[in-house]
Amino acid sequence: MDNNINNRPTPEGFLRSLSVIHLALLAGQVIFGIVAYAQSKKIYFGIHNMDSVFMYIVPLVAIGGFMGGYLMFKKQLTVIRSKSSLGEKVIAYQTALIVRYALLEGPSLLAIVIYMQDGNLFFLGIAGLMILYFLSLRPTMEKVENDLDLNFNERIEFLDKDSGIK
């Protein structure tokens, strides 16, 4: 097996790939929301239609996605922190972030689809709140360092822009 440094991702490359994933998922939600709003024929806002099962399902799914994503991410972080090498940690961290993003994106897209059916801005508002929270989860070097709870040597390795992550 070749352990050539060129085969290993650099910290900048790792962060760039996380950022691209985050941006793509964010853009999909935003563009879908804009298209849904632009194509709406009847638009209203109200929670007066409590007969609709979606008035209960969409907020519950949104809360479930938010809580589930947060709790699963925190649980996965405890497992990730126990890994021995920085390379294993960053790969597992990327997987944990993608799962967290998916658990937020799903309820957002559901809310937009229900908005398209119903025209109630209440659902688009829920999607907007999910998108704003999703935006706040943009990956940065500081967040990665803090989430992974890197020790001194791992921080040095992670911040070394010239070498790959081992």
N, C-alpha and C positions, 0 to 999 in steps of 0.2 A: 504494500500500500504506500503510495507516494504522499508524504506529508509536506509537500512543497507549499511554501507560503502563498503562492499565487492561487492555490485551490481553496484557501480559507477566506471567509468573508472578513472584511475590515469593519471596524465599528461604524464608520461613516456609511458603508454599503448596507450594513444591517439596519441602521436607522433610516436610511433612504428607502429600503424595501418596506419597512414598517409604515413609513409615511405614505408611500404610494398605495399600499393596501388601504390605509385609513382614508386617504383622499378619494380613492375609487369608490369605496363603500359610501362615503359621505356624499359624493357627487351623484351617485345613483339615487339616493333618497331625495336629495334636493331637486334634481331634474324631474324625477317622477312626480314629486309634489307640485312642481310648477306646471308640468304638463296636465296633471289632473285638475288643477285650479283653472287653467286656461280653457280646458274643454268642458267645464261645468256649465250646464244650462240653468239649473236652479240652484241658487246659493242662498243659504240662510244660516243663522246661528241660533241654537237653542238646545236646551236640555229638557224642554217640555214634552218631547215625544218619548216618554219613559216606557212605552209599549214595546219599543224596539229592543231586542235582546242585545244588540250591539252597543247600546248605551252602557251596558254592564260589562260586556265581554272585552271591548277595546281598552277601557281603562284598567281592567284587571290584567289583561295580557301585557299592557305597557308596564304596569307595576311589577308584574312577574318577571318580565324581561330585564328590567332595571335591577331588581333585587337578585334574581338568579345570576345575572352576569356579574354583579358585584361579589356575591358570595362564592361563586365558582372560581372567579379570578383570585380572590384572597386564598381560597383553599389550595388552588394550584400553585400559588406563590410559595406557600409553606413547603410544598414538595420540591419546587424548583430550587429554592434556597439551599436545600440539603444536597444538591448535586455537586460533584467534585470539581468539574472543569467549567470554565467560563463558556466554552463552546456549547456544552450540553445545556447550560443555563439559558443562553440566548435563544437556542432553538426551541426549548420548552416554553420560554417566555413569549416568543412569536406565536406559538400555537395557542397559548392561554389568551393572548390579546385577540386573536382571530375569533375564538369562541366567544369572548366577551362582546366583541363587535357584532357578531351574528345574533346574539341574544338581545341586542339593542336594535339592530336593523330590522329584524323580523316584525316586532310590534309596530315599528314605524311604518313599514310597508303595508301591514294589515290596516292600520288606521287610514292610510292614503286610499287603499282600495275601498274601504267602507265609505270614505268621503266621496269617492267617485260614484258609488251606488246611490248614496243618500243626499249628497250636496250640503250636509251639515258641517259648518266650519268648526264645530266642536271636535270632530275627528281630525281635521287638518291641524287644529291647534295642538292636539295630543302628539301628532307626528312632529310638529314644529318643536315641541318641548324635548322630544326624544332626540331630534337632530341637534338641538343646542347642547344637550348633554353629551351626545356623541362627539360634537366638535371639541368639547372640553377635554376629551380623552386623547387628543393628538399626541403622538409619541414624541418625546424629547430625550436628550441624553440624560438630563437630570432625573426624569421620571424613571427611565430604565435603571439608572444607578440606584435610586431609592427603592424601587420595587424589588430589585434583585438583592438588595442589602449587601452590596459587594464589599469585600474586605479590601485592605490597602493594596495588596498585590493585584487583585482582580481589577480594581479601579485604574491602576497604572496600565495594565494590559488593555483595558477597555478604552482608555483615553489615548493610547498610542495609535496615531492615525497611520503610521507607516507599516505596521505589522498586522497580520491577520489574527483573528480570534482563535485561540487553541482550544 
